[in-house]
Amino acid sequence: MSPSHALPQRRLKVSGLCCRRGERLLIDQLDFEVAAGEILLLRGPNGAGKTTLLLALAGVVRPEAGSIALTGGEADAGSMSDLHLLGHRAAVKPRLTVAENLRFWADMNGGERALIEPALVAAGLAHAEALEAGHLSAGQTRRLALARLLVAERPVWLLDEPTAALDSDGELLVGRLLDAHLLRGGLVVAATHHDLALRPPVRLRTLTLGVPA
């Protein structure tokens, strides 16, 4: 699925960010910016703070210091309605069908039910739309989680290991979704241990977080 219309242009700016997990300072005086059409890859070992940073960007974790600004729109540009957070957990309701899960997320996130069928096709799940999500494989469950990004259009994607549990075809799917999102002016911050199947030219930068003490 590759809608041709542009997404709202946003810029993410982080200044002097400090984040703790318990007594451990994971992120100290971090500064970076990500503009529309750009992807920032977060690298580093487990425990270095990649997930904590994503949660802070999403407003789930309160930083100890510093600022996070999402600019480029109306007064509410920094609200949750501008971003999708895709974490480790799929957030799938096992007793609902695949299509019903997407209908739930479209309604919850202010999306459009008309986007459900194209999202299923894009995610390679059209054949499983009537199947209860609890019967999906780990890879199919991840595809369903990724399809949530497509039923409610938001310019900012915060992705934690987006290719987790996916085979090579699934990794190519992630690359296609990211390419299309960036082409439309979306921005992405993705924590990943793996290279992503992005097509050049792509405006990509890498931020490596330090080894925890």
Backbone hydrogen bonds in HBPLUS format (Angstrom, degrees):
<---DONOR---> <-ACCEPTOR-->    atom                        ^
c    i                          cat <-CA-CA->   ^        H-A-AA   ^      H-
h    n   atom  resd res      DA  || num        DHA   H-A  angle D-A-AA Bond
n    s   type  num  typ     dist DA aas  dist angle  dist       angle   num
A0007-LEU N   A0184-ARG O   2.87 MM 177  5.69 172.7  1.88 152.3 152.6     1
A0011-ARG N   A0071-THR O   2.89 MM  60  5.29 146.8  2.00 144.5 150.2     2
A0071-THR N   A0011-ARG O   2.92 MM  60  5.29 161.1  1.95 154.3 155.8     3
A0012-LEU N   A0034-VAL O   2.82 MM  22  5.11 167.0  1.83 157.8 159.3     4
A0034-VAL N   A0012-LEU O   2.83 MM  22  5.11 151.9  1.91 146.4 154.3     5
A0013-LYS N   A0069-ALA O   2.83 MM  56  5.17 165.4  1.85 155.7 160.5     6
A0069-ALA N   A0013-LYS O   2.87 MM  56  5.17 165.6  1.89 153.7 158.5     7
A0014-VAL N   A0032-PHE O   2.80 MM  18  5.26 172.4  1.80 173.0 173.0     8
A0032-PHE N   A0014-VAL O   3.03 MM  18  5.26 153.5  2.10 133.3 138.2     9
A0015-SER N   A0067-SER O   3.01 MM  52  5.30 163.9  2.04 148.4 152.2    10
A0067-SER N   A0015-SER O   2.91 MM  52  5.30 157.4  1.96 150.2 157.8    11
A0017-LEU N   A0030-LEU O   2.96 MM  13  4.76 162.4  1.99 136.7 131.3    12
A0030-LEU N   A0017-LEU O   2.98 MM  13  4.76 166.3  2.00 126.9 130.1    13
A0018-CYS N   A0065-ALA O   2.96 MM  47  5.00 153.9  2.03 136.5 131.2    14
A0064-GLU N   A0018-CYS O   2.73 MM  46  5.35 142.5  1.87 145.4 155.0    15
A0065-ALA N   A0018-CYS O   3.37 MM  47  5.00 154.3  2.44 130.0 129.9    16
A0019-CYS N   A0027-ILE O   2.90 MM   8  4.98 146.4  2.01 128.0 136.0    17
A0026-LEU N   A0019-CYS O   2.94 MM   7  5.84 137.7  2.12 146.7 159.9    18
A0027-ILE N   A0019-CYS O   3.22 MM   8  4.98 168.3  2.23 141.4 142.9    19
A0021-ARG N   A0024-ARG O   2.89 MM   3  5.37 156.0  1.95 153.2 160.8    20
A0024-ARG N   A0021-ARG O   3.19 MM   3  5.37 156.3  2.25 126.3 123.7    21
A0038-GLU N   A0035-ALA O   3.08 MM   3  5.58 142.5  2.23 144.2 141.2    22
A0037-GLY N   A0186-GLY O   2.76 MM 149  5.24 147.9  1.86 121.2 132.3    23
A0188-VAL N   A0038-GLU O   3.06 MM 150  6.50 156.3  2.12 151.6 157.7    24
A0039-ILE N   A0203-ARG O   2.92 MM 164  6.33 156.7  1.98 162.0 167.6    25
A0205-ARG N   A0039-ILE O   3.04 MM 166  6.51 153.9  2.11 159.1 166.7    26
A0040-LEU N   A0188-VAL O   2.86 MM 148  6.24 158.7  1.91 150.4 155.8    27
A0190-ALA N   A0040-LEU O   2.93 MM 150  6.33 160.1  1.97 158.9 165.3    28
A0041-LEU N   A0205-ARG O   2.86 MM 164  6.26 166.4  1.87 157.6 159.6    29
A0207-LEU N   A0041-LEU O   2.79 MM 166  6.07 167.2  1.81 173.2 173.9    30
A0042-LEU N   A0190-ALA O   2.76 MM 148  5.90 164.9  1.78 142.0 145.4    31
A0192-THR N   A0042-LEU O   3.22 MM 150  6.35 160.8  2.26 162.6 162.1    32
A0043-ARG N   A0207-LEU O   2.85 MM 164  6.05 165.1  1.88 148.2 151.1    33
A0209-LEU N   A0043-ARG O   2.84 MM 166  6.12 167.4  1.86 154.8 150.4    34
A0048-ALA N   A0045-PRO O   3.08 MM   3  5.61 147.6  2.19 143.5 141.1    35
A0053-LEU N   A0049-GLY O   2.89 MM   4  6.00 155.6  1.95 146.9 152.9    36
A0054-LEU N   A0050-LYS O   3.08 MM   4  6.42 161.7  2.12 150.3 154.7    37
A0055-LEU N   A0051-THR O   2.93 MM   4  6.19 160.7  1.97 153.9 159.1    38
A0056-ALA N   A0052-THR O   2.91 MM   4  6.14 147.0  2.02 144.8 154.2    39
A0057-LEU N   A0053-LEU O   2.90 MM   4  6.19 159.1  1.95 154.2 159.6    40
A0058-ALA N   A0054-LEU O   2.98 MM   4  6.22 143.5  2.12 143.0 153.2    41
A0060-VAL N   A0055-LEU O   2.82 MM   5  5.07 143.1  1.95 164.2 160.3    42
A0061-VAL N   A0055-LEU O   3.20 MM   6  5.36 157.8  2.25 107.6 109.2    43
A0059-GLY N   A0056-ALA O   3.05 MM   3  5.07 154.1  2.12 101.5 109.7    44
A0077-ALA N   A0074-GLU O   3.03 MM   3  5.35 149.8  2.12 125.2 122.8    45
A0079-SER N   A0076-ASP O   3.00 MM   3  5.45 161.4  2.04 124.6 125.2    46
A0082-ASP N   A0079-SER O   3.06 MM   3  5.88 166.2  2.08 123.7 126.4    47
A0083-LEU N   A0080-MET O   3.17 MM   3  5.61 164.0  2.19 114.7 119.2    48
A0156-VAL N   A0082-ASP O   3.08 MM  74  6.08 156.8  2.14 163.7 164.6    49
A0084-HIS N   A0156-VAL O   2.82 MM  72  6.29 149.8  1.91 158.9 168.8    50
A0158-LEU N   A0084-HIS O   2.81 MM  74  6.05 162.0  1.85 166.3 172.5    51
A0086-LEU N   A0158-LEU O   2.84 MM  72  6.20 167.1  1.85 166.2 169.9    52
A0160-ASP N   A0086-LEU O   2.81 MM  74  6.03 156.2  1.87 173.3 177.2    53
A0096-LEU N   A0093-LYS O   3.19 MM   3  5.67 158.1  2.24 115.2 121.9    54
A0134-GLY N   A0094-PRO O   2.93 MM  40  3.88 146.5  2.04 126.4 116.1    55
A0133-ALA N   A0096-LEU O   2.85 MM  37  6.08 172.7  1.85 157.9 155.4    56
A0101-ASN N   A0097-THR O   2.88 MM   4  6.13 150.6  1.96 150.7 158.0    57
A0098-VAL N   A0131-LEU O   2.91 MM  33  5.97 134.3  2.12 151.9 160.0    58
A0102-LEU N   A0098-VAL O   3.24 MM   4  6.61 158.4  2.29 147.9 152.5    59
A0099-ALA N   A0129-GLU O   3.00 MM  30  4.87 167.6  2.02 138.1 134.5    60
A0103-ARG N   A0099-ALA O   2.89 MM   4  6.17 148.2  1.99 145.4 155.4    61
A0104-PHE N   A0100-GLU O   2.89 MM   4  6.09 155.3  1.95 146.5 152.4    62
A0105-TRP N   A0101-ASN O   3.06 MM   4  6.40 160.0  2.10 149.2 153.8    63
A0106-ALA N   A0102-LEU O   2.83 MM   4  5.96 152.7  1.91 146.3 154.1    64
A0107-ASP N   A0103-ARG O   3.03 MM   4  6.18 162.8  2.06 148.1 152.2    65
A0108-MET N   A0104-PHE O   2.84 MM   4  6.01 159.0  1.89 148.4 155.3    66
A0109-ASN N   A0105-TRP O   2.93 MM   4  5.84 157.8  1.98 142.8 147.7    67
A0111-GLY N   A0106-ALA O   2.57 MM   5  4.33 151.7  1.64 150.1 150.0    68
A0110-GLY N   A0107-ASP O   3.47 MM   3  5.30 166.9  2.48 100.1 103.1    69
A0112-GLU N   A0151-VAL O   3.03 MM  39  6.02 146.0  2.15 162.6 172.9    70
A0115-LEU N   A0112-GLU O   3.04 MM   3  5.59 160.6  2.07 113.9 120.0    71
A0116-ILE N   A0113-ARG O   3.08 MM   3  5.40 166.0  2.10 112.1 116.5    72
A0119-ALA N   A0115-LEU O   2.99 MM   4  6.03 149.0  2.09 143.0 152.2    73
A0120-LEU N   A0116-ILE O   2.91 MM   4  6.20 153.1  1.99 154.6 161.9    74
A0121-VAL N   A0117-GLU O   3.06 MM   4  6.34 158.4  2.11 153.4 158.9    75
A0122-ALA N   A0118-PRO O   2.91 MM   4  6.10 163.6  1.94 148.0 152.8    76
A0123-ALA N   A0119-ALA O   2.92 MM   4  6.06 151.0  2.01 145.9 153.3    77
A0125-LEU N   A0120-LEU O   2.81 MM   5  4.94 163.6  1.83 157.6 155.5    78
A0124-GLY N   A0121-VAL O   3.10 MM   3  5.13 156.8  2.16 103.3 110.5    79
A0128-ALA N   A0125-LEU O   2.89 MM   3  5.23 151.2  1.98 111.3 120.7    80
A0131-LEU N   A0128-ALA O   3.00 MM   3  5.20 162.0  2.04 113.7 119.4    81
A0135-HIS N   A0132-GLU O   2.97 MM   3  5.81 168.5  1.99 126.2 130.0    82
A0136-LEU N   A0133-ALA O   3.13 MM   3  5.42 168.6  2.14 113.9 117.0    83
A0141-THR N   A0137-SER O   2.86 MM   4  6.06 153.8  1.93 150.3 158.0    84
A0142-ARG N   A0138-ALA O   3.05 MM   4  6.31 150.6  2.14 142.6 149.9    85
A0143-ARG N   A0139-GLY O   3.00 MM   4  6.31 151.6  2.09 143.6 151.7    86
A0144-LEU N   A0140-GLN O   2.92 MM   4  6.23 150.0  2.01 146.2 154.1    87
A0145-ALA N   A0141-THR O   3.01 MM   4  6.34 152.8  2.08 144.6 151.7    88
A0146-LEU N   A0142-ARG O   2.94 MM   4  6.24 155.6  2.00 148.9 155.5    89
A0147-ALA N   A0143-ARG O   2.91 MM   4  6.19 144.9  2.04 143.0 153.0    90
A0148-ARG N   A0145-ALA O   3.15 MM   3  5.41 142.5  2.30 101.1 111.4    91
A0149-LEU N   A0146-LEU O   2.98 MM   3  5.62 147.2  2.09 114.9 123.1    92
A0150-LEU N   A0147-ALA O   2.97 MM   3  5.33 150.7  2.06 109.6 118.5    93
A0187-LEU N   A0155-PRO O   2.85 MM  32  6.23 161.1  1.89 165.3 169.4    94
A0157-TRP N   A0187-LEU O   3.01 MM  30  6.42 161.4  2.04 155.1 161.1    95
A0189-VAL N   A0157-TRP O   2.95 MM  32  6.39 157.7  2.00 163.5 170.6    96
A0159-LEU N   A0189-VAL O   2.91 MM  30  6.31 159.5  1.95 153.2 160.0    97
A0191-ALA N   A0159-LEU O   2.82 MM  32  6.25 158.3  1.87 166.4 170.1    98
A0161-GLU N   A0191-ALA O   2.66 MM  30  5.52 155.3  1.72 153.1 161.2    99
A0164-ALA N   A0161-GLU O   3.10 MM   3  5.52 167.4  2.12 120.9 122.7   100
A0166-LEU N   A0163-THR O   3.12 MM   3  5.47 159.7  2.16 135.6 134.9   101
A0170-GLY N   A0167-ASP O   3.02 MM   3  5.12 115.1  2.46  97.9 113.9   102
A0171-GLU N   A0167-ASP O   2.91 MM   4  6.26 148.5  2.01 152.7 162.5   103
A0172-LEU N   A0168-SER O   3.07 MM   4  6.35 149.6  2.17 142.3 149.7   104
A0173-LEU N   A0169-ASP O   2.98 MM   4  6.30 146.1  2.10 141.1 150.9   105
A0174-VAL N   A0170-GLY O   3.03 MM   4  6.39 156.4  2.08 148.8 153.3   106
A0175-GLY N   A0171-GLU O   3.09 MM   4  6.40 157.9  2.14 144.0 149.8   107
A0176-ARG N   A0172-LEU O   2.95 MM   4  6.26 154.0  2.02 149.0 155.6   108
A0177-LEU N   A0173-LEU O   2.94 MM   4  6.24 162.3  1.98 157.7 162.2   109
A0178-LEU N   A0174-VAL O   2.94 MM   4  6.15 162.6  1.97 154.3 158.9   110
A0179-ASP N   A0175-GLY O   2.87 MM   4  6.03 164.6  1.90 150.4 155.2   111
A0180-ALA N   A0176-ARG O   3.01 MM   4  6.17 167.8  2.03 151.4 154.2   112
A0181-HIS N   A0177-LEU O   3.00 MM   4  6.15 158.0  2.05 145.0 151.5   113
A0182-LEU N   A0178-LEU O   2.90 MM   4  6.07 170.2  1.91 160.4 162.1   114
A0183-LEU N   A0179-ASP O   2.94 MM   4  6.05 156.5  1.99 148.2 155.3   115
A0184-ARG N   A0180-ALA O   3.18 MM   4  6.35 141.1  2.34 140.7 149.4   116
A0186-GLY N   A0181-HIS O   2.91 MM   5  5.24 154.0  1.98 153.1 146.8   117
A0185-GLY N   A0182-LEU O   2.96 MM   3  5.10 159.7  2.00 107.4 113.1   118
A0198-LEU N   A0196-LEU O   2.84 MM   2  5.63 136.2  2.04 106.9  93.3   119
